[in-house]
Amino acid sequence: MFKSASLKVVGASKLHCESCEQRVVRVLNALKGVERVRADASSQRIEILFDPGALATDAIVERLALLGYTTEPAERTAMDSEQVTPGQPR
């Protein structure tokens, strides 16, 4: 079963454009255990669907910090309550 995390970018470094979004998606998708990533510059949100047995939320936050983004938990969304099993259509 996958878990979802919704993070808000805070601080001086923000997601400014589509290139910023794509960079975050590319880097997080490279982490073992990540199933899906959405990054949105307009809302400064990053939503991640991942396998908690292979990856911890702290590791995601640390990777974003290496990219220069400070994050905090965001308000819950529909994706946060999504429960997906491997191989299940999304």
TORVONU-667227 format. One record per atom (N, C-alpha, C): residue in one letter; atom name; x, y, z; chain; residue number from 1. Coordinates in pm, 1 decimal, m for minus. Layout:
BEGIN
<r A; CA; <X; Y; Z>; A; NUM>;
...
***
This chain:
BEGIN
<r M; N; <85.1; m117.5; 0.0>; A; 1>;
<r M; CA; <0.0; 0.0; 0.0>; A; 1>;
<r M; C; <89.4; 123.4; 0.0>; A; 1>;
<r F; N; <50.0; 221.9; m74.5>; A; 2>;
<r F; CA; <125.1; 346.2; m83.0>; A; 2>;
<r F; C; <69.7; 449.3; 14.7>; A; 2>;
<r K; N; <155.0; 541.3; 52.3>; A; 3>;
<r K; CA; <119.9; 651.3; 141.7>; A; 3>;
<r K; C; <138.5; 780.9; 63.2>; A; 3>;
<r S; N; <62.9; 882.2; 98.3>; A; 4>;
<r S; CA; <80.9; 1010.5; 31.5>; A; 4>;
<r S; C; <125.6; 1115.7; 131.7>; A; 4>;
<r A; N; <200.7; 1211.3; 80.9>; A; 5>;
<r A; CA; <244.7; 1325.2; 161.0>; A; 5>;
<r A; C; <220.3; 1450.7; 79.0>; A; 5>;
<r S; N; <173.8; 1553.0; 145.2>; A; 6>;
<r S; CA; <151.3; 1681.4; 80.6>; A; 6>;
<r S; C; <235.2; 1784.5; 154.3>; A; 6>;
<r L; N; <325.7; 1848.1; 80.4>; A; 7>;
<r L; CA; <418.2; 1944.0; 139.6>; A; 7>;
<r L; C; <399.2; 2081.5; 77.7>; A; 7>;
<r K; N; <418.3; 2183.8; 158.2>; A; 8>;
<r K; CA; <411.6; 2322.7; 111.8>; A; 8>;
<r K; C; <552.3; 2379.6; 116.1>; A; 8>;
<r V; N; <592.5; 2443.6; 6.3>; A; 9>;
<r V; CA; <723.5; 2508.3; 0.1>; A; 9>;
<r V; C; <713.1; 2641.3; 74.4>; A; 9>;
<r V; N; <803.4; 2662.3; 171.1>; A; 10>;
<r V; CA; <804.8; 2785.1; 251.4>; A; 10>;
<r V; C; <946.2; 2843.3; 247.7>; A; 10>;
<r G; N; <961.2; 2964.4; 293.5>; A; 11>;
<r G; CA; <1094.2; 3024.6; 297.6>; A; 11>;
<r G; C; <1125.3; 3102.3; 171.3>; A; 11>;
<r A; N; <1251.9; 3136.8; 156.0>; A; 12>;
<r A; CA; <1295.3; 3223.1; 45.9>; A; 12>;
<r A; C; <1289.4; 3154.7; m90.1>; A; 12>;
<r S; N; <1330.0; 3029.7; m98.0>; A; 13>;
<r S; CA; <1330.3; 2958.4; m226.6>; A; 13>;
<r S; C; <1192.0; 2903.7; m255.0>; A; 13>;
<r K; N; <1137.3; 2940.7; m367.4>; A; 14>;
<r K; CA; <1003.1; 2898.3; m407.3>; A; 14>;
<r K; C; <1009.0; 2824.4; m539.8>; A; 14>;
<r L; N; <901.9; 2754.5; m570.5>; A; 15>;
<r L; CA; <883.2; 2699.3; m704.3>; A; 15>;
<r L; C; <835.6; 2816.4; m789.6>; A; 15>;
<r H; N; <917.1; 2858.8; m885.1>; A; 16>;
<r H; CA; <883.6; 2978.3; m962.2>; A; 16>;
<r H; C; <818.0; 2949.4; m1096.3>; A; 16>;
<r C; N; <846.7; 2832.6; m1153.5>; A; 17>;
<r C; CA; <804.8; 2810.5; m1291.5>; A; 17>;
<r C; C; <791.3; 2660.8; m1319.9>; A; 17>;
<r E; N; <756.3; 2630.6; m1442.9>; A; 18>;
<r E; CA; <741.4; 2491.8; m1485.1>; A; 18>;
<r E; C; <873.6; 2415.9; m1475.6>; A; 18>;
<r S; N; <984.6; 2482.3; m1500.9>; A; 19>;
<r S; CA; <1115.5; 2416.2; m1489.3>; A; 19>;
<r S; C; <1142.6; 2373.7; m1345.5>; A; 19>;
<r C; N; <1104.9; 2457.8; m1249.7>; A; 20>;
<r C; CA; <1119.3; 2422.4; m1107.9>; A; 20>;
<r C; C; <1034.0; 2299.5; m1076.1>; A; 20>;
<r E; N; <910.6; 2300.6; m1124.8>; A; 21>;
<r E; CA; <820.8; 2186.8; m1102.8>; A; 21>;
<r E; C; <881.2; 2059.2; m1160.7>; A; 21>;
<r Q; N; <928.9; 2067.2; m1283.9>; A; 22>;
<r Q; CA; <984.6; 1949.5; m1351.1>; A; 22>;
<r Q; C; <1108.3; 1897.4; m1279.5>; A; 22>;
<r R; N; <1190.8; 1987.9; m1229.5>; A; 23>;
<r R; CA; <1311.3; 1946.0; m1156.8>; A; 23>;
<r R; C; <1273.5; 1868.0; m1031.2>; A; 23>;
<r V; N; <1178.3; 1919.4; m954.2>; A; 24>;
<r V; CA; <1133.4; 1851.1; m832.9>; A; 24>;
<r V; C; <1076.5; 1713.9; m867.9>; A; 24>;
<r V; N; <991.7; 1708.1; m969.0>; A; 25>;
<r V; CA; <930.9; 1581.0; m1010.5>; A; 25>;
<r V; C; <1039.1; 1481.9; m1053.0>; A; 25>;
<r R; N; <1134.0; 1526.5; m1133.3>; A; 26>;
<r R; CA; <1240.8; 1438.7; m1182.4>; A; 26>;
<r R; C; <1325.9; 1384.1; m1066.9>; A; 26>;
<r V; N; <1366.2; 1471.3; m975.2>; A; 27>;
<r V; CA; <1452.7; 1429.9; m864.4>; A; 27>;
<r V; C; <1378.8; 1335.7; m769.3>; A; 27>;
<r L; N; <1254.9; 1367.7; m734.6>; A; 28>;
<r L; CA; <1181.4; 1281.2; m641.9>; A; 28>;
<r L; C; <1142.1; 1149.1; m707.0>; A; 28>;
<r N; N; <1108.4; 1150.1; m835.0>; A; 29>;
<r N; CA; <1075.7; 1024.7; m903.5>; A; 29>;
<r N; C; <1194.4; 929.5; m908.5>; A; 29>;
<r A; N; <1315.1; 982.4; m896.2>; A; 30>;
<r A; CA; <1435.2; 898.6; m898.0>; A; 30>;
<r A; C; <1456.5; 825.3; m765.6>; A; 30>;
<r L; N; <1385.0; 865.2; m660.5>; A; 31>;
<r L; CA; <1399.0; 798.7; m531.2>; A; 31>;
<r L; C; <1327.7; 664.2; m533.0>; A; 31>;
<r K; N; <1393.5; 562.9; m479.4>; A; 32>;
<r K; CA; <1332.5; 430.2; m471.2>; A; 32>;
<r K; C; <1209.1; 437.4; m381.0>; A; 32>;
<r G; N; <1097.9; 387.5; m431.1>; A; 33>;
<r G; CA; <974.5; 384.5; m353.9>; A; 33>;
<r G; C; <873.3; 490.5; m394.2>; A; 33>;
<r V; N; <914.2; 586.8; m476.6>; A; 34>;
<r V; CA; <821.2; 692.2; m519.6>; A; 34>;
<r V; C; <737.5; 640.2; m635.8>; A; 34>;
<r E; N; <608.2; 653.3; m622.8>; A; 35>;
<r E; CA; <513.5; 609.7; m725.7>; A; 35>;
<r E; C; <469.4; 726.2; m814.2>; A; 35>;
<r R; N; <447.0; 843.9; m752.2>; A; 36>;
<r R; CA; <396.4; 958.8; m828.1>; A; 36>;
<r R; C; <431.1; 1087.9; m754.4>; A; 36>;
<r V; N; <460.2; 1191.2; m831.6>; A; 37>;
<r V; CA; <491.0; 1323.4; m775.4>; A; 37>;
<r V; C; <415.2; 1428.4; m855.4>; A; 37>;
<r R; N; <359.8; 1524.9; m785.4>; A; 38>;
<r R; CA; <299.5; 1642.9; m847.8>; A; 38>;
<r R; C; <359.8; 1765.0; m779.8>; A; 38>;
<r A; N; <406.4; 1858.9; m858.8>; A; 39>;
<r A; CA; <457.6; 1985.1; m805.2>; A; 39>;
<r A; C; <382.2; 2098.2; m873.3>; A; 39>;
<r D; N; <339.3; 2196.6; m794.8>; A; 40>;
<r D; CA; <260.1; 2306.7; m849.1>; A; 40>;
<r D; C; <313.8; 2440.2; m798.8>; A; 40>;
<r A; N; <371.1; 2518.7; m889.5>; A; 41>;
<r A; CA; <429.2; 2648.3; m853.0>; A; 41>;
<r A; C; <322.9; 2747.6; m806.2>; A; 41>;
<r S; N; <203.4; 2741.4; m862.5>; A; 42>;
<r S; CA; <100.5; 2839.3; m825.4>; A; 42>;
<r S; C; <54.9; 2823.2; m680.4>; A; 42>;
<r S; N; <52.1; 2700.9; m630.3>; A; 43>;
<r S; CA; <10.7; 2677.4; m491.8>; A; 43>;
<r S; C; <128.5; 2649.5; m399.2>; A; 43>;
<r Q; N; <249.4; 2634.8; m456.7>; A; 44>;
<r Q; CA; <370.1; 2601.1; m380.6>; A; 44>;
<r Q; C; <354.6; 2467.2; m307.5>; A; 44>;
<r R; N; <286.6; 2373.7; m372.9>; A; 45>;
<r R; CA; <262.6; 2241.6; m313.5>; A; 45>;
<r R; C; <334.0; 2132.7; m391.3>; A; 45>;
<r I; N; <377.3; 2032.6; m316.4>; A; 46>;
<r I; CA; <436.6; 1912.7; m374.3>; A; 46>;
<r I; C; <363.6; 1795.0; m311.2>; A; 46>;
<r E; N; <306.0; 1710.4; m394.9>; A; 47>;
<r E; CA; <233.5; 1593.2; m346.3>; A; 47>;
<r E; C; <305.5; 1469.2; m395.9>; A; 47>;
<r I; N; <329.7; 1376.7; m304.0>; A; 48>;
<r I; CA; <407.3; 1257.5; m334.6>; A; 48>;
<r I; C; <330.0; 1134.1; m290.3>; A; 48>;
<r L; N; <322.7; 1035.3; m377.2>; A; 49>;
<r L; CA; <266.5; 905.0; m344.9>; A; 49>;
<r L; C; <384.2; 808.9; m342.8>; A; 49>;
<r F; N; <405.0; 739.4; m229.4>; A; 50>;
<r F; CA; <524.9; 657.9; m214.7>; A; 50>;
<r F; C; <500.1; 535.9; m127.0>; A; 50>;
<r D; N; <594.5; 442.3; m133.9>; A; 51>;
<r D; CA; <591.2; 320.7; m53.4>; A; 51>;
<r D; C; <664.1; 349.2; 77.7>; A; 51>;
<r P; N; <592.3; 354.8; 191.0>; A; 52>;
<r P; CA; <657.5; 386.6; 317.8>; A; 52>;
<r P; C; <753.0; 276.7; 365.3>; A; 52>;
<r G; N; <744.0; 158.4; 307.1>; A; 53>;
<r G; CA; <837.8; 52.0; 340.3>; A; 53>;
<r G; C; <972.9; 71.2; 273.9>; A; 53>;
<r A; N; <977.0; 153.0; 169.5>; A; 54>;
<r A; CA; <1101.0; 176.5; 95.7>; A; 54>;
<r A; C; <1155.8; 317.1; 115.7>; A; 54>;
<r L; N; <1072.4; 409.0; 164.9>; A; 55>;
<r L; CA; <1112.9; 549.4; 172.5>; A; 55>;
<r L; C; <1036.7; 618.6; 285.3>; A; 55>;
<r A; N; <1107.7; 699.6; 362.6>; A; 56>;
<r A; CA; <1045.3; 776.2; 470.8>; A; 56>;
<r A; C; <1017.9; 919.0; 424.3>; A; 56>;
<r T; N; <915.3; 979.2; 481.4>; A; 57>;
<r T; CA; <883.4; 1118.4; 449.2>; A; 57>;
<r T; C; <1002.7; 1209.0; 477.0>; A; 57>;
<r D; N; <1076.1; 1181.0; 584.5>; A; 58>;
<r D; CA; <1194.2; 1262.1; 617.4>; A; 58>;
<r D; C; <1296.4; 1261.2; 504.5>; A; 58>;
<r A; N; <1311.6; 1148.3; 436.5>; A; 59>;
<r A; CA; <1406.6; 1139.4; 324.7>; A; 59>;
<r A; C; <1361.5; 1227.7; 208.3>; A; 59>;
<r I; N; <1231.3; 1237.3; 187.9>; A; 60>;
<r I; CA; <1177.4; 1324.0; 82.5>; A; 60>;
<r I; C; <1205.2; 1469.8; 117.6>; A; 60>;
<r V; N; <1178.0; 1506.8; 242.1>; A; 61>;
<r V; CA; <1201.5; 1643.8; 288.4>; A; 61>;
<r V; C; <1349.7; 1679.0; 276.6>; A; 61>;
<r E; N; <1436.9; 1584.6; 313.1>; A; 62>;
<r E; CA; <1581.6; 1607.8; 302.9>; A; 62>;
<r E; C; <1624.6; 1627.0; 157.6>; A; 62>;
<r R; N; <1569.9; 1547.9; 66.6>; A; 63>;
<r R; CA; <1605.5; 1562.0; m74.9>; A; 63>;
<r R; C; <1560.2; 1697.9; m128.5>; A; 63>;
<r L; N; <1441.2; 1742.3; m87.3>; A; 64>;
<r L; CA; <1394.6; 1874.7; m128.5>; A; 64>;
<r L; C; <1484.6; 1984.4; m71.8>; A; 64>;
<r A; N; <1533.6; 1965.8; 50.4>; A; 65>;
<r A; CA; <1625.4; 2063.1; 110.5>; A; 65>;
<r A; C; <1755.2; 2070.9; 30.5>; A; 65>;
<r L; N; <1802.6; 1956.7; m20.3>; A; 66>;
<r L; CA; <1922.9; 1956.9; m104.4>; A; 66>;
<r L; C; <1900.5; 2035.9; m233.3>; A; 66>;
<r L; N; <1775.9; 2040.3; m279.2>; A; 67>;
<r L; CA; <1741.6; 2120.0; m397.4>; A; 67>;
<r L; C; <1723.9; 2268.3; m363.0>; A; 67>;
<r G; N; <1724.6; 2299.0; m233.1>; A; 68>;
<r G; CA; <1710.5; 2437.8; m189.7>; A; 68>;
<r G; C; <1572.1; 2475.6; m142.1>; A; 68>;
<r Y; N; <1482.8; 2377.3; m127.7>; A; 69>;
<r Y; CA; <1345.2; 2406.0; m87.5>; A; 69>;
<r Y; C; <1320.7; 2364.3; 57.0>; A; 69>;
<r T; N; <1268.5; 2457.1; 135.8>; A; 70>;
<r T; CA; <1224.7; 2427.9; 271.3>; A; 70>;
<r T; C; <1076.0; 2395.7; 262.9>; A; 70>;
<r T; N; <1035.5; 2286.8; 326.2>; A; 71>;
<r T; CA; <895.2; 2245.8; 318.2>; A; 71>;
<r T; C; <838.2; 2220.9; 456.8>; A; 71>;
<r E; N; <707.8; 2222.0; 462.0>; A; 72>;
<r E; CA; <634.3; 2184.8; 582.6>; A; 72>;
<r E; C; <509.9; 2110.4; 537.3>; A; 72>;
<r P; N; <449.7; 2031.5; 626.7>; A; 73>;
<r P; CA; <327.4; 1961.3; 587.0>; A; 73>;
<r P; C; <219.9; 2060.8; 543.8>; A; 73>;
<r A; N; <150.8; 2027.7; 436.2>; A; 74>;
<r A; CA; <42.7; 2112.2; 385.4>; A; 74>;
<r A; C; <m90.7; 2056.6; 433.0>; A; 74>;
<r E; N; <m194.3; 2135.0; 413.5>; A; 75>;
<r E; CA; <m328.5; 2086.1; 445.6>; A; 75>;
<r E; C; <m358.1; 1964.6; 359.9>; A; 75>;
<r R; N; <m438.2; 1876.3; 412.9>; A; 76>;
<r R; CA; <m469.5; 1752.1; 342.0>; A; 76>;
<r R; C; <m553.1; 1779.8; 217.4>; A; 76>;
<r T; N; <m530.6; 1695.7; 114.4>; A; 77>;
<r T; CA; <m604.4; 1705.9; m11.3>; A; 77>;
<r T; C; <m662.9; 1569.9; m44.6>; A; 77>;
<r A; N; <m730.1; 1561.6; m157.4>; A; 78>;
<r A; CA; <m786.9; 1434.0; m202.0>; A; 78>;
<r A; C; <m677.6; 1329.5; m220.8>; A; 78>;
<r M; N; <m561.5; 1370.4; m271.4>; A; 79>;
<r M; CA; <m453.1; 1274.2; m291.9>; A; 79>;
<r M; C; <m403.1; 1219.6; m158.7>; A; 79>;
<r D; N; <m408.6; 1300.6; m51.5>; A; 80>;
<r D; CA; <m361.6; 1255.9; 78.7>; A; 80>;
<r D; C; <m439.9; 1135.8; 129.4>; A; 80>;
<r S; N; <m567.2; 1128.6; 97.7>; A; 81>;
<r S; CA; <m649.3; 1019.0; 146.8>; A; 81>;
<r S; C; <m653.8; 902.0; 49.4>; A; 81>;
<r E; N; <m586.1; 916.5; m62.8>; A; 82>;
<r E; CA; <m585.4; 813.3; m165.8>; A; 82>;
<r E; C; <m508.2; 690.8; m117.5>; A; 82>;
<r Q; N; <m567.2; 576.8; m129.7>; A; 83>;
<r Q; CA; <m501.8; 451.1; m95.9>; A; 83>;
<r Q; C; <m488.1; 370.6; m223.8>; A; 83>;
<r V; N; <m367.1; 345.6; m265.3>; A; 84>;
<r V; CA; <m341.9; 275.8; m390.4>; A; 84>;
<r V; C; <m252.4; 157.1; m362.5>; A; 84>;
<r T; N; <m288.5; 43.2; m417.5>; A; 85>;
<r T; CA; <m202.2; m73.2; m406.0>; A; 85>;
<r T; C; <m120.6; m85.5; m533.5>; A; 85>;
<r P; N; <m1.3; m145.3; m525.1>; A; 86>;
<r P; CA; <81.5; m158.1; m645.3>; A; 86>;
<r P; C; <4.8; m225.0; m758.8>; A; 86>;
<r G; N; <18.5; m169.0; m878.4>; A; 87>;
<r G; CA; <m46.9; m224.9; m996.1>; A; 87>;
<r G; C; <m189.8; m178.4; m1016.2>; A; 87>;
<r Q; N; <m246.2; m110.7; m916.5>; A; 88>;
<r Q; CA; <m383.1; m60.8; m927.6>; A; 88>;
<r Q; C; <m384.5; 61.7; m1017.9>; A; 88>;
<r P; N; <m479.3; 72.4; m1111.1>; A; 89>;
<r P; CA; <m487.3; 191.5; m1196.3>; A; 89>;
<r P; C; <m505.8; 317.0; m1112.6>; A; 89>;
<r R; N; <m445.5; 425.8; m1159.1>; A; 90>;
<r R; CA; <m456.1; 553.2; m1087.6>; A; 90>;
<r R; C; <m534.2; 651.3; m1170.0>; A; 90>;
***
